[in-house]
């Protein structure tokens, strides 16, 4: 078996839909071959249609990168050629060769169960198995996996080949070595893995759902137009959170600021949406206000606070310059 699979890709994306294609581009862009596998039994004609559709989307995505100057036009064909399109008949060999497999079939337990039955049967015992599900908890899927210690969820953010963050969600039985190996493999292709528990929404979707719903609610209430909200989020909220992480932002401004703002908005808008979690009140009571008190969610003991503040300012100015919003000081006295 080793000789038969030695020339096949080390990586496999199961499910030839939008997510599988994005993952395939990410690995191909990083110089790796990857199998894009369709497990469904299809007629030759149906398989050819799917293959042509997937190839066209991959080519179009790479052409878009070329148009923006990210890659040269001459590189498109070479990168696209690293994606092996695999039908159901050839899937067992491709799965047997893979050391890291991404399951990306439709978001139903039935579809996941069918997929993992085949992965269990054909993948080697030391292969890392992941699910790219955005809605099913890793603890729900672990029971479908033979040798579940090698399994975790991996949530990609679209476009998968552009956004660096991938969210890794482990179940209690996920082997620590498997997590470490997965993180290393993802870092190898230029990704930024972050780890979270078995909680609905991972990190990014859970945060962004609140923001998006509140934006829609402001339009519904007539508080602001879509255009004004988008201007405010792109160049106010978004710009600041591109320079500072959300929790870092709490510490930088002060946990007490969040505490008081939450109290006021919970009273004037909606207690269900704006009441701060208990941890915020506890930190205020303990005097752990963030940077100004020396500790908050982070510990600042021994840190050069002045240098840190300069670094934050530098990050923010970098975002302003990128957005084309930084203005040099006026060189004349205003009358």
ZADO-1210 file (C-alpha; in nm, 4 decimals, padded with zeros to 6 digits):
<atoms>
<atom x="00.0000" y="00.0000" z="00.0000" code="UNK" pos="1"/>
<atom x="00.2832" y="00.2412" z="00.0832" code="UNK" pos="2"/>
<atom x="00.4321" y="00.2081" z="-00.2664" code="UNK" pos="3"/>
<atom x="00.0893" y="00.2484" z="-00.4272" code="UNK" pos="4"/>
<atom x="00.0142" y="00.5728" z="-00.2447" code="UNK" pos="5"/>
<atom x="00.3608" y="00.7292" z="-00.2285" code="UNK" pos="6"/>
<atom x="00.3000" y="00.9459" z="-00.5344" code="UNK" pos="7"/>
<atom x="-00.0439" y="01.0660" z="-00.4218" code="UNK" pos="8"/>
<atom x="-00.1091" y="01.3940" z="-00.2348" code="UNK" pos="9"/>
<atom x="-00.0543" y="01.4116" z="00.1422" code="UNK" pos="10"/>
<atom x="-00.3695" y="01.6199" z="00.1833" code="UNK" pos="11"/>
<atom x="-00.7325" y="01.5602" z="00.0929" code="UNK" pos="12"/>
<atom x="-01.0473" y="01.7726" z="00.0918" code="UNK" pos="13"/>
<atom x="-01.3599" y="01.5576" z="00.0917" code="UNK" pos="14"/>
<atom x="-01.6501" y="01.7360" z="-00.0732" code="UNK" pos="15"/>
<atom x="-01.5937" y="01.9244" z="-00.3974" code="UNK" pos="16"/>
<atom x="-01.8153" y="02.2225" z="-00.3103" code="UNK" pos="17"/>
<atom x="-01.7166" y="02.5801" z="-00.2336" code="UNK" pos="18"/>
<atom x="-01.5272" y="02.5048" z="00.0892" code="UNK" pos="19"/>
<atom x="-01.3395" y="02.2081" z="-00.0551" code="UNK" pos="20"/>
<atom x="-01.2331" y="02.4163" z="-00.3536" code="UNK" pos="21"/>
<atom x="-01.1133" y="02.6985" z="-00.1299" code="UNK" pos="22"/>
<atom x="-00.9087" y="02.4575" z="00.0823" code="UNK" pos="23"/>
<atom x="-00.7635" y="02.3040" z="-00.2330" code="UNK" pos="24"/>
<atom x="-00.6493" y="02.6476" z="-00.3530" code="UNK" pos="25"/>
<atom x="-00.4921" y="02.7223" z="-00.0130" code="UNK" pos="26"/>
<atom x="-00.2736" y="02.4111" z="-00.0271" code="UNK" pos="27"/>
<atom x="-00.1962" y="02.4417" z="-00.3980" code="UNK" pos="28"/>
<atom x="-00.0972" y="02.8063" z="-00.3508" code="UNK" pos="29"/>
<atom x="00.1426" y="02.6966" z="-00.0758" code="UNK" pos="30"/>
<atom x="00.3054" y="02.4493" z="-00.3150" code="UNK" pos="31"/>
<atom x="00.1328" y="02.1272" z="-00.2051" code="UNK" pos="32"/>
<atom x="-00.0659" y="01.8795" z="-00.4068" code="UNK" pos="33"/>
<atom x="-00.4095" y="01.8039" z="-00.2668" code="UNK" pos="34"/>
<atom x="-00.6857" y="01.5601" z="-00.3584" code="UNK" pos="35"/>
<atom x="-01.0287" y="01.7187" z="-00.4037" code="UNK" pos="36"/>
<atom x="-01.2552" y="01.4207" z="-00.3479" code="UNK" pos="37"/>
<atom x="-01.6196" y="01.3649" z="-00.4363" code="UNK" pos="38"/>
<atom x="-01.7554" y="01.0603" z="-00.2485" code="UNK" pos="39"/>
<atom x="-02.0932" y="01.0522" z="-00.4203" code="UNK" pos="40"/>
<atom x="-02.1552" y="00.7858" z="-00.6822" code="UNK" pos="41"/>
<atom x="-02.2308" y="00.9716" z="-01.0069" code="UNK" pos="42"/>
<atom x="-02.2641" y="00.8976" z="-01.3738" code="UNK" pos="43"/>
<atom x="-01.9604" y="00.9772" z="-01.5851" code="UNK" pos="44"/>
<atom x="-02.1457" y="01.2761" z="-01.7265" code="UNK" pos="45"/>
<atom x="-02.2428" y="01.4102" z="-01.3834" code="UNK" pos="46"/>
<atom x="-01.8884" y="01.3670" z="-01.2517" code="UNK" pos="47"/>
<atom x="-01.7456" y="01.5508" z="-01.5529" code="UNK" pos="48"/>
<atom x="-01.9861" y="01.8401" z="-01.4956" code="UNK" pos="49"/>
<atom x="-01.8855" y="01.8656" z="-01.1296" code="UNK" pos="50"/>
<atom x="-01.5163" y="01.8424" z="-01.2147" code="UNK" pos="51"/>
<atom x="-01.5432" y="02.1099" z="-01.4831" code="UNK" pos="52"/>
<atom x="-01.7380" y="02.3362" z="-01.2461" code="UNK" pos="53"/>
<atom x="-01.4814" y="02.2952" z="-00.9674" code="UNK" pos="54"/>
<atom x="-01.1895" y="02.3482" z="-01.2039" code="UNK" pos="55"/>
<atom x="-01.3532" y="02.6600" z="-01.3502" code="UNK" pos="56"/>
<atom x="-01.4046" y="02.8081" z="-01.0035" code="UNK" pos="57"/>
<atom x="-01.0469" y="02.7347" z="-00.8993" code="UNK" pos="58"/>
<atom x="-00.9127" y="02.8873" z="-01.2221" code="UNK" pos="59"/>
<atom x="-01.1364" y="03.1942" z="-01.1772" code="UNK" pos="60"/>
<atom x="-01.0192" y="03.2429" z="-00.8175" code="UNK" pos="61"/>
<atom x="-00.6552" y="03.2227" z="-00.9203" code="UNK" pos="62"/>
<atom x="-00.7189" y="03.4582" z="-01.2125" code="UNK" pos="63"/>
<atom x="-00.8662" y="03.7049" z="-00.9651" code="UNK" pos="64"/>
<atom x="-00.5459" y="03.6901" z="-00.7610" code="UNK" pos="65"/>
<atom x="-00.3446" y="03.7456" z="-01.0779" code="UNK" pos="66"/>
<atom x="-00.5528" y="04.0488" z="-01.1725" code="UNK" pos="67"/>
<atom x="-00.4732" y="04.1990" z="-00.8319" code="UNK" pos="68"/>
<atom x="-00.1023" y="04.1324" z="-00.8760" code="UNK" pos="69"/>
<atom x="-00.0800" y="03.8674" z="-00.6048" code="UNK" pos="70"/>
<atom x="00.0472" y="03.6035" z="-00.8477" code="UNK" pos="71"/>
<atom x="00.1669" y="03.6160" z="-01.2067" code="UNK" pos="72"/>
<atom x="-00.0600" y="03.4963" z="-01.4851" code="UNK" pos="73"/>
<atom x="00.2013" y="03.2359" z="-01.5727" code="UNK" pos="74"/>
<atom x="00.1606" y="03.0814" z="-01.2254" code="UNK" pos="75"/>
<atom x="-00.2115" y="03.0089" z="-01.2552" code="UNK" pos="76"/>
<atom x="-00.1763" y="02.6837" z="-01.4466" code="UNK" pos="77"/>
<atom x="00.1007" y="02.5506" z="-01.2219" code="UNK" pos="78"/>
<atom x="-00.0944" y="02.6196" z="-00.9040" code="UNK" pos="79"/>
<atom x="-00.4193" y="02.4769" z="-01.0434" code="UNK" pos="80"/>
<atom x="-00.2360" y="02.1633" z="-01.1598" code="UNK" pos="81"/>
<atom x="-00.1577" y="02.0764" z="-00.7964" code="UNK" pos="82"/>
<atom x="-00.5259" y="01.9968" z="-00.7366" code="UNK" pos="83"/>
<atom x="-00.6125" y="01.6339" z="-00.8156" code="UNK" pos="84"/>
<atom x="-00.9828" y="01.5838" z="-00.8903" code="UNK" pos="85"/>
<atom x="-01.0866" y="01.2463" z="-00.7489" code="UNK" pos="86"/>
<atom x="-01.4169" y="01.0674" z="-00.8069" code="UNK" pos="87"/>
<atom x="-01.5803" y="00.8085" z="-00.5809" code="UNK" pos="88"/>
<atom x="-01.4088" y="00.5155" z="-00.7518" code="UNK" pos="89"/>
<atom x="-01.0624" y="00.6572" z="-00.6938" code="UNK" pos="90"/>
<atom x="-01.1402" y="00.7953" z="-00.3467" code="UNK" pos="91"/>
<atom x="-01.0116" y="00.4933" z="-00.1452" code="UNK" pos="92"/>
<atom x="-00.6570" y="00.5280" z="-00.2825" code="UNK" pos="93"/>
<atom x="-00.6503" y="00.9042" z="-00.2329" code="UNK" pos="94"/>
<atom x="-00.7782" y="00.8736" z="00.1252" code="UNK" pos="95"/>
<atom x="-00.5258" y="00.6018" z="00.2057" code="UNK" pos="96"/>
<atom x="-00.2424" y="00.8346" z="00.1041" code="UNK" pos="97"/>
<atom x="-00.3556" y="01.1411" z="00.2979" code="UNK" pos="98"/>
<atom x="-00.2073" y="01.2433" z="00.6334" code="UNK" pos="99"/>
<atom x="-00.4553" y="01.5290" z="00.6847" code="UNK" pos="100"/>
<atom x="-00.8157" y="01.5077" z="00.5656" code="UNK" pos="101"/>
<atom x="-01.0798" y="01.7820" z="00.5606" code="UNK" pos="102"/>
<atom x="-01.4418" y="01.6664" z="00.5554" code="UNK" pos="103"/>
<atom x="-01.6597" y="01.9277" z="00.3907" code="UNK" pos="104"/>
<atom x="-01.9817" y="01.7515" z="00.2885" code="UNK" pos="105"/>
<atom x="-02.3284" y="01.9081" z="00.3431" code="UNK" pos="106"/>
<atom x="-02.4236" y="02.0158" z="00.6972" code="UNK" pos="107"/>
<atom x="-02.6402" y="01.7197" z="00.8008" code="UNK" pos="108"/>
<atom x="-02.5562" y="01.4396" z="01.0411" code="UNK" pos="109"/>
<atom x="-02.6612" y="01.1879" z="00.7777" code="UNK" pos="110"/>
<atom x="-02.4140" y="01.3276" z="00.5249" code="UNK" pos="111"/>
<atom x="-02.1395" y="01.3461" z="00.7898" code="UNK" pos="112"/>
<atom x="-02.2084" y="00.9893" z="00.9000" code="UNK" pos="113"/>
<atom x="-02.1842" y="00.8587" z="00.5439" code="UNK" pos="114"/>
<atom x="-01.8619" y="01.0491" z="00.4841" code="UNK" pos="115"/>
<atom x="-01.6912" y="00.9315" z="00.8013" code="UNK" pos="116"/>
<atom x="-01.7905" y="00.5717" z="00.7328" code="UNK" pos="117"/>
<atom x="-01.5723" y="00.5930" z="00.4225" code="UNK" pos="118"/>
<atom x="-01.2953" y="00.7876" z="00.5949" code="UNK" pos="119"/>
<atom x="-01.2897" y="00.5296" z="00.8752" code="UNK" pos="120"/>
<atom x="-01.2633" y="00.2524" z="00.6213" code="UNK" pos="121"/>
<atom x="-00.9978" y="00.3968" z="00.3924" code="UNK" pos="122"/>
<atom x="-00.7817" y="00.6429" z="00.5886" code="UNK" pos="123"/>
<atom x="-00.4752" y="00.5101" z="00.7636" code="UNK" pos="124"/>
<atom x="-00.4790" y="00.4995" z="01.1433" code="UNK" pos="125"/>
<atom x="-00.2379" y="00.7910" z="01.1910" code="UNK" pos="126"/>
<atom x="-00.4182" y="01.0224" z="00.9502" code="UNK" pos="127"/>
<atom x="-00.5626" y="01.3360" z="01.1103" code="UNK" pos="128"/>
<atom x="-00.9325" y="01.3724" z="01.0348" code="UNK" pos="129"/>
<atom x="-01.1103" y="01.7074" z="01.0553" code="UNK" pos="130"/>
<atom x="-01.4554" y="01.8420" z="00.9803" code="UNK" pos="131"/>
<atom x="-01.5040" y="02.1904" z="00.8364" code="UNK" pos="132"/>
<atom x="-01.8593" y="02.2104" z="00.9727" code="UNK" pos="133"/>
<atom x="-01.9780" y="02.5540" z="01.0793" code="UNK" pos="134"/>
<atom x="-02.2779" y="02.4313" z="01.2774" code="UNK" pos="135"/>
<atom x="-02.2213" y="02.0844" z="01.4279" code="UNK" pos="136"/>
<atom x="-02.0186" y="02.0525" z="01.7482" code="UNK" pos="137"/>
<atom x="-01.6991" y="01.8482" z="01.7469" code="UNK" pos="138"/>
<atom x="-01.8387" y="01.6499" z="02.0424" code="UNK" pos="139"/>
<atom x="-02.1330" y="01.5427" z="01.8269" code="UNK" pos="140"/>
<atom x="-01.9107" y="01.4252" z="01.5425" code="UNK" pos="141"/>
<atom x="-01.6375" y="01.2531" z="01.7439" code="UNK" pos="142"/>
<atom x="-01.8545" y="00.9441" z="01.7926" code="UNK" pos="143"/>
<atom x="-01.8607" y="00.8960" z="01.4144" code="UNK" pos="144"/>
<atom x="-01.4832" y="00.8648" z="01.3958" code="UNK" pos="145"/>
<atom x="-01.2806" y="00.5488" z="01.4391" code="UNK" pos="146"/>
<atom x="-00.9880" y="00.6372" z="01.6683" code="UNK" pos="147"/>
<atom x="-01.1449" y="00.9717" z="01.7702" code="UNK" pos="148"/>
<atom x="-00.8231" y="01.0947" z="01.9323" code="UNK" pos="149"/>
<atom x="-00.7095" y="01.2000" z="01.5844" code="UNK" pos="150"/>
<atom x="-01.0218" y="01.4082" z="01.5180" code="UNK" pos="151"/>
<atom x="-01.1063" y="01.7769" z="01.5574" code="UNK" pos="152"/>
<atom x="-01.3187" y="02.0389" z="01.3849" code="UNK" pos="153"/>
<atom x="-01.1489" y="02.2990" z="01.1668" code="UNK" pos="154"/>
<atom x="-01.3511" y="02.6035" z="01.0708" code="UNK" pos="155"/>
<atom x="-01.2188" y="02.8030" z="00.7751" code="UNK" pos="156"/>
<atom x="-01.3245" y="03.1613" z="00.7019" code="UNK" pos="157"/>
<atom x="-01.4186" y="03.2444" z="00.3443" code="UNK" pos="158"/>
<atom x="-01.2444" y="03.2909" z="00.1140" code="UNK" pos="159"/>
<atom x="-01.0544" y="02.9970" z="00.2583" code="UNK" pos="160"/>
<atom x="-00.7472" y="03.0644" z="00.0452" code="UNK" pos="161"/>
<atom x="-00.7280" y="03.4316" z="00.1567" code="UNK" pos="162"/>
<atom x="-00.8263" y="03.4607" z="00.5262" code="UNK" pos="163"/>
<atom x="-00.5370" y="03.3366" z="00.7430" code="UNK" pos="164"/>
<atom x="-00.7330" y="03.2326" z="01.0538" code="UNK" pos="165"/>
<atom x="-00.8557" y="02.8757" z="01.0900" code="UNK" pos="166"/>
<atom x="-01.0443" y="02.7872" z="01.4100" code="UNK" pos="167"/>
<atom x="-00.9566" y="02.4508" z="01.5655" code="UNK" pos="168"/>
<atom x="-01.2202" y="02.3043" z="01.7982" code="UNK" pos="169"/>
<atom x="-01.1221" y="01.9984" z="01.9984" code="UNK" pos="170"/>
<atom x="-01.3287" y="01.7437" z="02.1904" code="UNK" pos="171"/>
<atom x="-01.2051" y="01.6118" z="02.5271" code="UNK" pos="172"/>
<atom x="-01.0492" y="01.3084" z="02.3598" code="UNK" pos="173"/>
<atom x="-00.8502" y="01.4921" z="02.0936" code="UNK" pos="174"/>
<atom x="-00.4866" y="01.3882" z="02.1319" code="UNK" pos="175"/>
<atom x="-00.2543" y="01.6776" z="02.2195" code="UNK" pos="176"/>
<atom x="00.0000" y="01.5563" z="01.9640" code="UNK" pos="177"/>
<atom x="-00.2683" y="01.5586" z="01.6959" code="UNK" pos="178"/>
<atom x="-00.3566" y="01.9189" z="01.7770" code="UNK" pos="179"/>
<atom x="00.0108" y="02.0193" z="01.7690" code="UNK" pos="180"/>
<atom x="00.0659" y="01.8427" z="01.4365" code="UNK" pos="181"/>
<atom x="-00.2450" y="02.0019" z="01.2857" code="UNK" pos="182"/>
<atom x="-00.1344" y="02.3495" z="01.3941" code="UNK" pos="183"/>
<atom x="00.2116" y="02.2906" z="01.2468" code="UNK" pos="184"/>
<atom x="00.0715" y="02.1731" z="00.9123" code="UNK" pos="185"/>
<atom x="-00.1591" y="02.4739" z="00.8892" code="UNK" pos="186"/>
<atom x="00.1202" y="02.7146" z="00.9789" code="UNK" pos="187"/>
<atom x="00.3274" y="02.5498" z="00.7071" code="UNK" pos="188"/>
<atom x="00.0799" y="02.6751" z="00.4444" code="UNK" pos="189"/>
<atom x="00.0678" y="03.0241" z="00.5942" code="UNK" pos="190"/>
<atom x="-00.2428" y="02.9882" z="00.8090" code="UNK" pos="191"/>
<atom x="-00.2940" y="03.1209" z="01.1611" code="UNK" pos="192"/>
<atom x="-00.4618" y="02.8486" z="01.3703" code="UNK" pos="193"/>
<atom x="-00.6558" y="02.9505" z="01.6824" code="UNK" pos="194"/>
<atom x="-00.7913" y="02.6984" z="01.9316" code="UNK" pos="195"/>
<atom x="-01.1341" y="02.7069" z="02.0944" code="UNK" pos="196"/>
<atom x="-01.3533" y="02.4676" z="02.2893" code="UNK" pos="197"/>
<atom x="-01.6575" y="02.2717" z="02.1765" code="UNK" pos="198"/>
<atom x="-01.8877" y="02.5725" z="02.1774" code="UNK" pos="199"/>
<atom x="-02.1431" y="02.6819" z="01.9148" code="UNK" pos="200"/>
<atom x="-02.0209" y="02.9471" z="01.6734" code="UNK" pos="201"/>
<atom x="-01.6469" y="02.9016" z="01.7302" code="UNK" pos="202"/>
<atom x="-01.4922" y="03.2495" z="01.7879" code="UNK" pos="203"/>
<atom x="-01.5382" y="03.4597" z="01.4745" code="UNK" pos="204"/>
<atom x="-01.8945" y="03.3574" z="01.3772" code="UNK" pos="205"/>
<atom x="-02.0133" y="03.3986" z="01.7363" code="UNK" pos="206"/>
<atom x="-01.8780" y="03.7535" z="01.7529" code="UNK" pos="207"/>
<atom x="-01.9725" y="03.8612" z="01.4035" code="UNK" pos="208"/>
<atom x="-02.3317" y="03.7348" z="01.4331" code="UNK" pos="209"/>
<atom x="-02.3879" y="03.9803" z="01.7201" code="UNK" pos="210"/>
<atom x="-02.2432" y="04.2700" z="01.5217" code="UNK" pos="211"/>
<atom x="-02.4365" y="04.1876" z="01.2036" code="UNK" pos="212"/>
<atom x="-02.7674" y="04.1451" z="01.3859" code="UNK" pos="213"/>
<atom x="-02.7190" y="04.4753" z="01.5674" code="UNK" pos="214"/>
<atom x="-02.6404" y="04.6511" z="01.2386" code="UNK" pos="215"/>
<atom x="-02.9603" y="04.5140" z="01.0839" code="UNK" pos="216"/>
<atom x="-03.1517" y="04.6177" z="01.3956" code="UNK" pos="217"/>
<atom x="-03.0235" y="04.9763" z="01.3688" code="UNK" pos="218"/>
<atom x="-03.1493" y="04.9937" z="01.0104" code="UNK" pos="219"/>
<atom x="-03.4833" y="04.8470" z="01.1197" code="UNK" pos="220"/>
<atom x="-03.5128" y="05.1083" z="01.3944" code="UNK" pos="221"/>
<atom x="-03.4078" y="05.3936" z="01.1664" code="UNK" pos="222"/>
<atom x="-03.1040" y="05.4685" z="01.3833" code="UNK" pos="223"/>
<atom x="-02.8734" y="05.4867" z="01.0807" code="UNK" pos="224"/>
<atom x="-02.8618" y="05.3943" z="00.7129" code="UNK" pos="225"/>
<atom x="-02.6736" y="05.0964" z="00.5752" code="UNK" pos="226"/>
<atom x="-02.4208" y="05.3297" z="00.4141" code="UNK" pos="227"/>
<atom x="-02.3476" y="05.5165" z="00.7366" code="UNK" pos="228"/>
<atom x="-02.3204" y="05.1954" z="00.9373" code="UNK" pos="229"/>
<atom x="-02.0759" y="05.0505" z="00.6861" code="UNK" pos="230"/>
<atom x="-01.8660" y="05.3678" z="00.6862" code="UNK" pos="231"/>
<atom x="-01.8561" y="05.3592" z="01.0669" code="UNK" pos="232"/>
<atom x="-01.7628" y="04.9913" z="01.0824" code="UNK" pos="233"/>
<atom x="-01.5009" y="04.9976" z="00.8062" code="UNK" pos="234"/>
<atom x="-01.3163" y="05.3035" z="00.9300" code="UNK" pos="235"/>
<atom x="-01.4051" y="05.3076" z="01.2999" code="UNK" pos="236"/>
<atom x="-01.4925" y="04.9717" z="01.4528" code="UNK" pos="237"/>
<atom x="-01.3192" y="04.7562" z="01.1937" code="UNK" pos="238"/>
<atom x="-01.0075" y="04.9692" z="01.1739" code="UNK" pos="239"/>
<atom x="-00.9612" y="04.9649" z="01.5497" code="UNK" pos="240"/>
<atom x="-01.0215" y="04.5915" z="01.5778" code="UNK" pos="241"/>
<atom x="-00.7761" y="04.5294" z="01.2953" code="UNK" pos="242"/>
<atom x="-00.5120" y="04.7007" z="01.5086" code="UNK" pos="243"/>
<atom x="-00.6202" y="04.5533" z="01.8442" code="UNK" pos="244"/>
<atom x="-00.7801" y="04.2217" z="01.9284" code="UNK" pos="245"/>
<atom x="-01.1207" y="04.2432" z="02.0948" code="UNK" pos="246"/>
<atom x="-00.9991" y="04.1374" z="02.4391" code="UNK" pos="247"/>
<atom x="-00.6837" y="04.3464" z="02.4040" code="UNK" pos="248"/>
<atom x="-00.9155" y="04.6400" z="02.3246" code="UNK" pos="249"/>
<atom x="-01.1057" y="04.5866" z="02.6514" code="UNK" pos="250"/>
<atom x="-00.7819" y="04.5979" z="02.8494" code="UNK" pos="251"/>
<atom x="-00.6446" y="04.8951" z="02.6561" code="UNK" pos="252"/>
<atom x="-00.9482" y="05.1116" z="02.7246" code="UNK" pos="253"/>
<atom x="-01.0282" y="04.9648" z="03.0635" code="UNK" pos="254"/>
<atom x="-01.2673" y="04.6966" z="03.1797" code="UNK" pos="255"/>
<atom x="-01.4487" y="04.9620" z="03.3827" code="UNK" pos="256"/>
<atom x="-01.5352" y="05.1470" z="03.0596" code="UNK" pos="257"/>
<atom x="-01.7029" y="04.8335" z="02.9254" code="UNK" pos="258"/>
<atom x="-01.8773" y="04.7828" z="03.2606" code="UNK" pos="259"/>
<atom x="-02.0287" y="05.1315" z="03.2663" code="UNK" pos="260"/>
<atom x="-02.1147" y="05.1392" z="02.8951" code="UNK" pos="261"/>
<atom x="-02.2903" y="04.8038" z="02.9248" code="UNK" pos="262"/>
<atom x="-02.4892" y="04.9255" z="03.2245" code="UNK" pos="263"/>
<atom x="-02.6090" y="05.2355" z="03.0387" code="UNK" pos="264"/>
<atom x="-02.7001" y="05.0560" z="02.7159" code="UNK" pos="265"/>
<atom x="-02.8697" y="04.7689" z="02.8979" code="UNK" pos="266"/>
<atom x="-03.0943" y="05.0265" z="03.0640" code="UNK" pos="267"/>
<atom x="-03.1643" y="05.2377" z="02.7556" code="UNK" pos="268"/>
<atom x="-03.1674" y="04.9746" z="02.4796" code="UNK" pos="269"/>
<atom x="-03.2066" y="04.6106" z="02.5833" code="UNK" pos="270"/>
<atom x="-03.0890" y="04.4317" z="02.8962" code="UNK" pos="271"/>
<atom x="-03.0800" y="04.0989" z="02.7176" code="UNK" pos="272"/>
<atom x="-02.8371" y="04.2273" z="02.4578" code="UNK" pos="273"/>
<atom x="-02.6193" y="04.4629" z="02.6601" code="UNK" pos="274"/>
<atom x="-02.5896" y="04.3337" z="03.0165" code="UNK" pos="275"/>
<atom x="-02.2228" y="04.2539" z="03.0719" code="UNK" pos="276"/>
<atom x="-02.1253" y="03.9004" z="03.1719" code="UNK" pos="277"/>
<atom x="-02.0435" y="03.8411" z="03.5376" code="UNK" pos="278"/>
<atom x="-01.6692" y="03.8265" z="03.4713" code="UNK" pos="279"/>
<atom x="-01.6663" y="04.1978" z="03.3792" code="UNK" pos="280"/>
<atom x="-01.8214" y="04.3038" z="03.7102" code="UNK" pos="281"/>
<atom x="-01.5916" y="04.0724" z="03.9028" code="UNK" pos="282"/>
<atom x="-01.2828" y="04.2192" z="03.7382" code="UNK" pos="283"/>
<atom x="-01.3964" y="04.5753" z="03.8184" code="UNK" pos="284"/>
<atom x="-01.4555" y="04.4791" z="04.1835" code="UNK" pos="285"/>
<atom x="-01.1073" y="04.3258" z="04.1978" code="UNK" pos="286"/>
<atom x="-00.9482" y="04.6350" z="04.0428" code="UNK" pos="287"/>
<atom x="-00.8296" y="04.4383" z="03.7403" code="UNK" pos="288"/>
<atom x="-00.9125" y="04.7114" z="03.4924" code="UNK" pos="289"/>
<atom x="-00.6542" y="04.6313" z="03.2266" code="UNK" pos="290"/>
<atom x="-00.3490" y="04.8232" z="03.1172" code="UNK" pos="291"/>
<atom x="-00.4009" y="05.1158" z="03.3570" code="UNK" pos="292"/>
<atom x="-00.4113" y="04.8899" z="03.6646" code="UNK" pos="293"/>
<atom x="-00.1391" y="04.6483" z="03.5559" code="UNK" pos="294"/>
<atom x="-00.3690" y="04.3500" z="03.5020" code="UNK" pos="295"/>
<atom x="-00.6944" y="04.2651" z="03.3301" code="UNK" pos="296"/>
<atom x="-00.7540" y="03.9805" z="03.0921" code="UNK" pos="297"/>
<atom x="-00.3784" y="04.0060" z="03.0347" code="UNK" pos="298"/>
<atom x="-00.1002" y="04.0569" z="03.2898" code="UNK" pos="299"/>
<atom x="00.1130" y="04.3679" z="03.2281" code="UNK" pos="300"/>
<atom x="00.3577" y="04.3190" z="03.5140" code="UNK" pos="301"/>
<atom x="00.7111" y="04.3893" z="03.3940" code="UNK" pos="302"/>
<atom x="00.5910" y="04.5122" z="03.0563" code="UNK" pos="303"/>
<atom x="00.7216" y="04.8337" z="02.9017" code="UNK" pos="304"/>
<atom x="00.3829" y="05.0071" z="02.8875" code="UNK" pos="305"/>
<atom x="00.5116" y="05.3107" z="02.6974" code="UNK" pos="306"/>
<atom x="00.6594" y="05.0856" z="02.4270" code="UNK" pos="307"/>
<atom x="00.3362" y="04.8871" z="02.4114" code="UNK" pos="308"/>
<atom x="00.1300" y="05.2041" z="02.3657" code="UNK" pos="309"/>
<atom x="00.3618" y="05.3130" z="02.0831" code="UNK" pos="310"/>
<atom x="00.3196" y="04.9722" z="01.9210" code="UNK" pos="311"/>
<atom x="-00.0599" y="05.0037" z="01.9361" code="UNK" pos="312"/>
<atom x="-00.0380" y="05.3524" z="01.7837" code="UNK" pos="313"/>
<atom x="00.1902" y="05.2193" z="01.5104" code="UNK" pos="314"/>
<atom x="-00.0567" y="04.9404" z="01.4276" code="UNK" pos="315"/>
<atom x="-00.3435" y="05.1893" z="01.4131" code="UNK" pos="316"/>
<atom x="-00.1534" y="05.4315" z="01.1921" code="UNK" pos="317"/>
<atom x="-00.0668" y="05.1420" z="00.9633" code="UNK" pos="318"/>
<atom x="-00.4364" y="05.0624" z="00.9213" code="UNK" pos="319"/>
<atom x="-00.5127" y="05.4306" z="00.8543" code="UNK" pos="320"/>
<atom x="-00.2434" y="05.4535" z="00.5898" code="UNK" pos="321"/>
<atom x="-00.3662" y="05.1345" z="00.4260" code="UNK" pos="322"/>
<atom x="-00.7185" y="05.2795" z="00.4138" code="UNK" pos="323"/>
<atom x="-00.5848" y="05.6016" z="00.2621" code="UNK" pos="324"/>
<atom x="-00.7206" y="05.8071" z="00.5523" code="UNK" pos="325"/>
<atom x="-00.4004" y="05.9317" z="00.7136" code="UNK" pos="326"/>
<atom x="-00.3356" y="06.3012" z="00.6554" code="UNK" pos="327"/>
<atom x="-00.0097" y="06.4846" z="00.7098" code="UNK" pos="328"/>
<atom x="-00.0232" y="06.7864" z="00.9412" code="UNK" pos="329"/>
<atom x="-00.1082" y="07.1209" z="00.7903" code="UNK" pos="330"/>
<atom x="00.2015" y="07.3243" z="00.7038" code="UNK" pos="331"/>
<atom x="00.0421" y="07.6641" z="00.7611" code="UNK" pos="332"/>
<atom x="-00.1252" y="07.8507" z="01.0456" code="UNK" pos="333"/>
<atom x="-00.4999" y="07.8636" z="01.0133" code="UNK" pos="334"/>
<atom x="-00.6516" y="08.2111" z="01.0379" code="UNK" pos="335"/>
</atoms>
